[in-house]
Amino acid sequence: MTPVSIPEQAFGVPPYRVRPQVQPYPATETQSARAQAPRRAVSAEGADKREPASGQSLKQEPEGSAPATKSPVLGVVGMMLVLMAAGVYFVGCYYLFQALGPSFDPTHPSLTLDDLAPYAYPLLTVAAAVLVGIVGWALSIAAAAADAGRAVGIIGIVVGVLAPFSALGAAQMALGVFTS
């Protein structure tokens, strides 16, 4: 292949010898902010170092300072909500099954809404505990994912997963299965 030469004046337009110094359109605020931002340069060791743009200086963090950590409040709140909800759920299920005990027959589950009307308070307690537990569980998941109290967030997740199984234990205790 032979190289193609471009004539000095292609299509009747002279080529730019020097880049024009004046921009034909004014720069937007974003473009001018980008131009003033510090630029990254890669050193010989391969680590990124920032170079200040013209007329700017960068503040250096003092050596030995710890990086900023996220507050564990989200994880603690999530875990506390899950623990409280699990306790209320267990107690509510215990009282519910204790009240239902004489009329509860697992071989013929024929409970209607009229049969459950006298047990509205334990049912509402269990339902409220479930809702609070779900909110606490979601907060625990968010805390574990965002590393804002990851350890307590994981505890909240585990307790939230195991809490529904406490209803089985509450039912067994209330119906007297362990005492007979």
Secondary structure, DSSP 8 states (H G I E B T S, - for coil): -------SSBTTB---SS--SS-SS---HHHHHHHHS-EEEE-TTS-EEEE--TT-------TT-------THHHHHHHHHHHHHHHHHHHHHHHHHHHHGGG--TTS----HHHHGGGHHHHHHHHHHHHHHHHHHHHHHHHHHHTSSHHHHHHHHHHHHHGGGHHHHHHHHHTTTTT-
